[in-house]
Amino acid sequence: MNTLTAGMLAPTFTLLNQDDQPVSLSDFKGKKVLAYFYPKAMTPGCTVQACGLRDSKAELEALNVVVLGISIDPVKRLPKFIERDNLNFTLLSDEDHAVANQFGVWGEKKFMGKIYDGLHRISFLIDEHGKIEHVFDKFKTKDHHQVVLDYLNQ
């Protein structure tokens, strides 16, 4: 797994959102984008992480940041997650994990003695010009939003 690092150009991508509409990174020129990769919609850790970002949306917007949640869930699962937890940001489906591969967040994982390939929980803050400004890879799901806000407010 070769995870992208700060200073690198973020890969351009287009994925389908919860409404089955294409969304591209280039749609957000002039804004910072928090592209956060999460393993699976509606699981406990992913829900806690998403709700923290939901509750921080006003603060993030005030700092010119748009949130894009990216998982390998099929498009049809995303609206259920948004509705169930009143999420107020865009979720994107990367079912074939092509974008996850580009960002270097798809790779070997270990869980309960099993080794398998999966999506790593890593977030990228992409600046207004499409460069990766910061990579968030050490956080607890319940603190993710605060770690991001602390970085942005420093």
Buried (B, 14 or more C-beta within 10 A) or exposed (E): BEBBEEEBEBBEBEBBBBEEEEBEBEEBEEBBBBBBBBBBBBBEBBBBBBBBBBEBBEBBBEBBBBBBBBBBBEBEBBBEBBEEBEBBBBBBBBEEBEBBBBBBBBBEBEEEEEEEEBBBBBBBBBBEEBEBBBBBEEBEBEEBBEBBBEEBEE
